[in-house]
Amino acid sequence: MRRLDTLAEELETHNKVGDSAKTSKEAETKVQEWLAVLARCLPTGRSRQRHRSRAM
C-alpha cells in the first residue's frame, strides 16, 4: 500500500503535462503489479466460505 501511495504522490508533484503523461504511463504498470500482489494476499470467496464453515 505504501508503494501505491508513493506512486500517487509522484503523480501529484508533476506540474508539466508531458511529465505527468510519462509518469502516469510508468505508474500504470507498477500499479497493476502491486494490485496483483495485494489480490494474492486476500482470500478468495471460496477460501472465506471454507474458513467460516470450519469455525462453526
C-alpha positions in Angstrom: 0.0 0.0 0.0 2.9 2.3 0.7 4.2 1.8 -2.8 0.9 2.7 -4.3 0.8 5.8 -2.1 4.3 6.8 -3.3 3.2 6.4 -6.9 0.2 8.6 -6.3 2.4 11.3 -4.6 4.8 11.2 -7.6 1.9 11.8 -10.0 0.6 14.7 -7.9 4.0 16.5 -7.9 4.4 16.7 -11.7 3.4 20.1 -13.0 4.0 19.7 -16.7 1.6 17.8 -18.8 4.3 15.9 -20.6 5.9 14.8 -17.3 2.5 13.8 -15.9 1.7 11.7 -19.0 5.1 9.9 -18.9 4.9 9.3 -15.1 1.3 8.1 -15.3 2.2 5.6 -18.0 5.1 4.3 -15.9 2.9 4.2 -12.8 0.2 2.2 -14.6 2.4 -0.9 -14.9 3.6 -0.6 -11.3 0.1 -0.2 -10.0 -1.1 -3.3 -11.9 1.8 -5.3 -10.5 1.1 -4.1 -6.9 -2.7 -4.7 -7.2 -1.9 -8.2 -8.3 0.3 -8.7 -5.3 -2.4 -7.4 -3.0 -5.0 -9.6 -4.7 -2.9 -12.7 -4.0 -2.8 -11.7 -0.3 -6.5 -11.5 0.1 -8.6 -14.7 0.5 -11.0 -15.5 -2.3 -14.7 -16.0 -1.8 -14.3 -19.8 -1.6 -11.4 -19.6 0.9 -13.6 -17.4 3.2 -16.5 -19.8 2.9 -14.3 -22.8 3.9 -12.8 -20.8 6.8 -16.3 -19.9 8.1 -17.6 -23.4 7.9 -14.6 -24.7 9.8 -15.1 -22.1 12.5 -18.6 -23.2 13.1 
